[in-house]
């Protein structure tokens, strides 16, 4: 359908219930039920001209449309440090640089190559279990999940022990402020400080490792040199990879904690997984379907396009509510229940289409290594706190803490 034949425009859509925004990041069941009650079967309007997609099939279809690109960094932040970080993340890139940079990243860290890090993932998990057993009760999020991602990516990019400690503090602390819907001035300034620490630490380590001749980083660089001659030298590569790995250090740690919580909260699932390790993959997908680390991400109309009779003008901000898509009753039977036999089909945790998460193979590798390491006959692990407390008013679905007791 041509843009002139579109039957409806964004202004005619029902408005997103703004009072629910403050609940974003919190317990998903009541939130998604109220959202689907507000939007029987239609996208919603946010503010004067923004669009919100909730339905699983709408998310999949729009995500696959090349006109629904990434939102440029300066459309949602302005402080110079955060802008520098986001501008260098593939997540804010569009043609012509998006394709070559995404492909170069995937050639090193996508499904084809990620298996080379399986031994590293298993070793990191084993070491953390031993350390956890020495302590007895730990805050699983800070002392296991964040440490797992910091040690995993730290080994790949060459972070020394001091840098790992700095990063652990940053990732488990103020880095989460990046996801707040409405940060105060004070929060925005702490966010900028955390981003500066993050970039200084990780980008410097990458440049150092590159100069020392690290093979993977050299291959990444020559991949960029071949396809994207404008990407610059070692320092630009340091920034590009450091920025893109923020989700490797941070979002993945949140995903690991959420997937573990989802099992520990269900003794029947826990017992079944101990007997059936072949279901660990499903546990990772089902846990992060119900408790996805990222509630929503922004896309952006790069040009006018029509979806399902709706004219979406170039420049429209499109909020992709992946969390709602994961609980859409039109896509899943009993969407609020945990079913170990459900596969990954229609799960939208990692987005979809041309910009589907470039780190999903790495996420699955480390996430399943953690679940396999913890959920077996040799390891006793259980939740040691009260009901989960989620941070709210955030695009992130992140626990305040996850007290866990662990022993062998
Ligand atoms: C459980 C962990 C993770 C979750 C839930 C997650 C989720 C997402 C989502 C929802 C998107 C937007 C996709 C879209 O617009 O269709 C995305 C994009 C992206 N993610 Fe992840 N992510 C995770 C881990 C990672 C990791 C480990 C990395 C890097 C190592 C990573 C790198 C990226 C990149 C580069 C993009 C932009 C892709 C593009 O525009 O081509 N993510 N992620």
Boltz pocket constraint, residues with backbone or C-beta under 6 A from the ligand:
constraints:
  - pocket:
      binder: B
      contacts: [[A, 63], [A, 70], [A, 89], [A, 90], [A, 91], [A, 92], [A, 93], [A, 102], [A, 109], [A, 244], [A, 245], [A, 247], [A, 248], [A, 249], [A, 251], [A, 252], [A, 255], [A, 256], [A, 288], [A, 292], [A, 293], [A, 294], [A, 297], [A, 298], [A, 299], [A, 322], [A, 348], [A, 349], [A, 350], [A, 351], [A, 352], [A, 353], [A, 354], [A, 355], [A, 356], [A, 357], [A, 358], [A, 359], [A, 360], [A, 362], [A, 363]]
      max_distance: 6.0
